Amino acid sequence: MESTEQFIVATIDAALAAQNASIAAESMGLGICYIGSLRNDIKRVDELLELPEYVVPLFGLAVGHPEHQPEIKPRLPLEAIYHENTYDHDKEKQSKVVKEFDEYLKDYYQTRSTNKKISTWTEQMENKYRVPTRMDVGPFVKNKKLNLR
């Protein structure tokens, strides 16, 4: 239970279960939203839910009847994330795919019906990783007696 491998297995299992629950909910006409922000105050969530040792709140999952049908946000194209048999190290190809996606996403943000903004995927990632966040999660996980070795 206390190895990194077991922690990874448990995390993957939780993500797969949530994905399956999401697919089932959406197939019944329900909407879903993952809530990763609960890790912004992981200790408080742990206290509120009275979680025992070896249980870590990874994310929440809101399920319900949507008020409206939201527009589907574009995701990175398959060629940017899918590698078959070996990792494709062609940086020029990756750069081209990401640049094209940046322009596509920028257009999407400017034309969607709500929350319009001017931003690219690259800018969002640069901003996201510029400042370390949730640095308390690692020590929290170890205090729950997981990922010790």
C-alpha positions as CSV (number, residue, x, y, z in Angstrom):
1,M,0.0,0.0,0.0
2,E,2.8,2.4,0.7
3,S,4.7,2.2,-2.6
4,T,4.6,4.7,-5.4
5,E,3.5,1.9,-7.7
6,Q,0.4,1.1,-5.6
7,F,-0.4,4.8,-5.4
8,I,-0.2,5.1,-9.2
9,V,-2.5,2.0,-9.6
10,A,-5.0,3.4,-7.1
11,T,-5.0,6.8,-8.8
12,I,-5.5,5.2,-12.2
13,D,-8.3,3.1,-10.9
14,A,-10.1,6.1,-9.4
15,A,-9.8,8.0,-12.7
16,L,-11.1,5.1,-14.7
17,A,-14.1,4.6,-12.4
18,A,-14.9,8.3,-12.7
19,Q,-14.6,8.2,-16.5
20,N,-16.9,5.2,-16.6
21,A,-19.4,7.0,-14.3
22,S,-19.2,10.1,-16.5
23,I,-19.9,8.1,-19.7
24,A,-22.8,6.4,-18.0
25,A,-24.2,9.7,-16.7
26,E,-23.9,11.4,-20.1
27,S,-25.5,8.4,-21.8
28,M,-28.6,9.1,-19.6
29,G,-28.6,12.8,-20.6
30,L,-26.9,14.1,-17.5
31,G,-24.1,16.5,-17.4
32,I,-20.8,16.0,-15.6
33,C,-18.0,18.3,-14.4
34,Y,-14.7,17.1,-12.8
35,I,-13.7,19.3,-9.8
36,G,-10.0,19.2,-9.5
37,S,-10.0,22.4,-7.6
38,L,-10.8,20.5,-4.4
39,R,-7.0,19.9,-4.1
40,N,-6.6,23.7,-3.6
41,D,-7.4,23.0,0.0
42,I,-6.9,19.2,0.2
43,K,-6.6,19.1,4.0
44,R,-10.0,20.9,4.4
45,V,-11.7,18.4,2.0
46,D,-10.1,15.6,3.9
47,E,-11.5,16.9,7.2
48,L,-15.0,17.6,5.7
49,L,-15.3,14.1,4.3
50,E,-13.7,12.5,7.4
51,L,-11.4,10.4,5.2
52,P,-9.4,7.5,6.8
53,E,-5.7,6.7,6.2
54,Y,-4.9,5.6,2.7
55,V,-7.8,7.6,1.2
56,V,-6.9,10.8,-0.8
57,P,-9.4,13.1,-2.4
58,L,-8.2,13.3,-6.0
59,F,-11.1,15.2,-7.6
60,G,-14.8,15.6,-7.3
61,L,-17.4,14.7,-9.9
62,A,-20.6,16.8,-10.2
63,V,-23.4,15.1,-11.9
64,G,-26.8,16.6,-12.7
65,H,-29.2,18.0,-15.3
66,P,-27.5,20.8,-17.2
67,E,-29.3,24.2,-17.5
68,H,-28.0,24.5,-21.1
69,Q,-26.0,22.6,-23.6
70,P,-22.4,24.0,-23.4
71,E,-20.2,24.3,-26.4
72,I,-17.6,21.6,-26.6
73,K,-14.2,23.0,-26.0
74,P,-11.6,21.9,-28.5
75,R,-8.8,19.6,-27.3
76,L,-5.4,19.0,-28.6
77,P,-5.5,17.1,-31.8
78,L,-4.7,13.4,-31.7
79,E,-1.4,13.8,-33.6
80,A,-0.2,16.0,-30.7
81,I,-0.7,13.4,-28.1
82,Y,-0.9,10.0,-29.7
83,H,2.3,8.0,-30.2
84,E,2.3,4.5,-31.6
85,N,5.0,1.9,-30.5
86,T,7.6,4.7,-29.8
87,Y,7.5,8.3,-28.8
88,D,7.7,10.6,-31.8
89,H,10.6,13.1,-31.1
90,D,9.9,15.2,-34.2
91,K,9.9,18.7,-32.5
92,E,9.1,20.5,-35.8
93,K,6.0,18.4,-36.4
94,Q,4.9,18.9,-32.8
95,S,5.5,22.6,-33.0
96,K,3.4,22.9,-36.2
97,V,0.5,20.9,-34.7
98,V,0.5,23.0,-31.5
99,K,0.7,26.3,-33.5
100,E,-2.2,25.3,-35.6
101,F,-4.2,24.3,-32.5
102,D,-3.3,27.6,-30.8
103,E,-4.9,29.5,-33.7
104,Y,-7.9,27.2,-33.7
105,L,-8.4,27.6,-29.9
106,K,-8.0,31.4,-30.1
107,D,-10.7,31.6,-32.7
108,Y,-12.9,29.3,-30.6
109,Y,-12.6,31.5,-27.6
110,Q,-13.4,34.7,-29.6
111,T,-16.5,33.1,-31.2
112,R,-18.1,31.1,-28.3
113,S,-21.2,32.4,-26.7
114,T,-19.9,32.9,-23.2
115,N,-16.6,33.5,-21.4
116,K,-14.9,35.0,-24.5
117,K,-11.1,35.5,-24.1
118,I,-8.0,35.9,-26.2
119,S,-5.7,33.1,-25.3
120,T,-3.9,30.1,-26.8
121,W,-3.3,26.7,-25.4
122,T,0.5,27.4,-25.3
123,E,-0.1,30.6,-23.3
124,Q,-2.4,28.8,-20.9
125,M,0.2,26.1,-20.3
126,E,3.0,28.6,-19.8
127,N,0.9,30.5,-17.2
128,K,-0.2,27.2,-15.5
129,Y,3.4,25.9,-15.0
130,R,5.1,29.3,-14.4
131,V,4.3,29.1,-10.6
132,P,4.3,25.9,-8.7
133,T,0.9,25.2,-7.2
134,R,-0.6,22.7,-4.7
135,M,2.8,22.0,-3.2
136,D,1.0,20.7,-0.1
137,V,-0.4,17.7,-1.9
138,G,2.8,15.7,-1.9
139,P,3.3,15.9,1.9
140,F,-0.5,15.4,2.4
141,V,-0.3,12.1,0.4
142,K,2.6,10.9,2.5
143,N,0.8,11.8,5.7
144,K,-2.0,9.5,4.5
145,K,0.6,6.8,4.5
146,L,0.8,6.6,0.7
147,N,3.7,7.0,-1.7
148,L,6.3,6.6,1.0
149,R,8.7,4.5,-0.9
